[in-house]
Amino acid sequence: MKTTNSSLAQPTASAARRPVRIRPGGLDLQLNQLASQLGVTLKELAPILQISESTLHRLRRQTTLAGPTSERVDLLKGIIQHGLRVYGGNEDALRDWFRYPLGELDGRTPLQTLTTIAGLSQVDDVLGRIEHGIFF
């Protein structure tokens, strides 16, 4: 008797219509990874995502993320990916850079600047200048 691996089976029509959900524990893993890449604790991540610490812990138990928090997570992931390109994949160097006060950010650190949408854009701009060798 031949067995098949269920993960390789073709999805049924009804399965194709179900909303995509993050696997159980996936959102917790995703938030922990984001915090790790930024070099912050979950307590420090909450204000960056513009949510309270208790809301962050509640979100960790969920399997989906939507709304403004989802958008912020996506923007932060983009900045992290940009930073990793700039620093040649060196996560330690990027974490150090996030905590270094910069004149281009009025003496604030990139982490302090990430708490607003405008700040997210400013940090991404600074990374772009570093990437292209434009220093002040």
N, C-alpha and C positions, 0 to 999 in steps of 0.2 A: 504494500500500500504506500502510495506516494503522498507525502505531506507538503503543504505549501506554507511559506512564511507569510503570516497575515499582514506584515508591514509592506510586503511587495505586491499584495493584491490590489487590483484596480478599485478605486473608490466607486461606490454606488452613486446613482443620481441624487438620492436624498442626502448623502454625505457631502456631495459637492455644493449643496445649497446651504449647509450649516455655516454659521459665522466661524471664522478662524479664531481659536482661543489659544492663549498661551498655555503650555502644558503646566500641570499642577506644580507649584513651586517655581515656575518660570519667572513670574514677576518678582518674587523675592530674589531670585538669582540675578535677574536683570538689574534691580536696584542696588544690590550689593556690588555687582560688577561696576556699575556706574560710579558708586562711591569710591571703590578701590582705584579706578582709573583717575579720578579727580584727586585722590589722596585725602579723602575726608571720611568722617564717620557718618553714620546714617543721621545722627542728630544735626550734623553740619549740612547734610544734603537737603534736609527739609526746607530751610529758608531759600536755598537755591532753586528748589522746585516751587516756591511760593505756597507751601502748605505747612501745616503744623506737624510737629513730630508725631503726635498721636494719629493724625491722618496718614502719615507715611507708614506707620506700623500697621494700620488697618489695610492700606493698599497692598502691603506685602503679602497678605493672606488671600488677596484676590487673584483671579486668573486673567483678567483683562484690564486695560487701562485706556481711558478715553478723556476727551476734553482738553482743557489747557495744560494739565499735568502731562498728558501724553505728548502734546506738542513740545513742551519744555524738555522732556526726556529725549525726544528726537533731535531737537536743536543741540542739546548737550552732547549727544552721541556724535553729531556732525562736527562739533568743535573738537572733541576728543580725537576723532579720526584725522581732522586737519592737523592737530597738534602732533599726533603720532607720525604723520608724513613729514612735518617740519623737523622733528627730532629723530628721524630715522628709525622709528619704532621703539625708541627708548622710553618706556613708561616712567622710569625713575626720574629722568631729566624733565619730562613733561610735568610730573607731579611737583617737582621743585619749582618749575617755572610758574605754575598756578599760584604758588605761595610767595612769589617775589614781587615786591612793590615796583611798579613801572611808572615812569614819568608820563608816558603816553596815556595812562589811566589816572592822571592827577595824583600819583603816589599810592594809589590803591593796588591791591593784588588782583590778578585776574579772577580769583575765587570771589573776592568781594564784589567784583563788577558783574559777575554772572547772575546776580539776583534780579536783574531787570532785562526786558527784551532788548532795550537799547544797549545795555551792557554786554549781552550775548553778541550783538553785532560788533561792538567795539573790540571785544576779545578776539573775535574771528578776524577783524581787520588787522589787529596787531600781529596775529599769526601769519597773515598774508604778507605783511611787510617784512617779517623775519624770513619768510620763505623766499622772498625776492631780493633780500639783502638791502632793504631800505631801512636805515637806522637814523635816529635823530640825535 
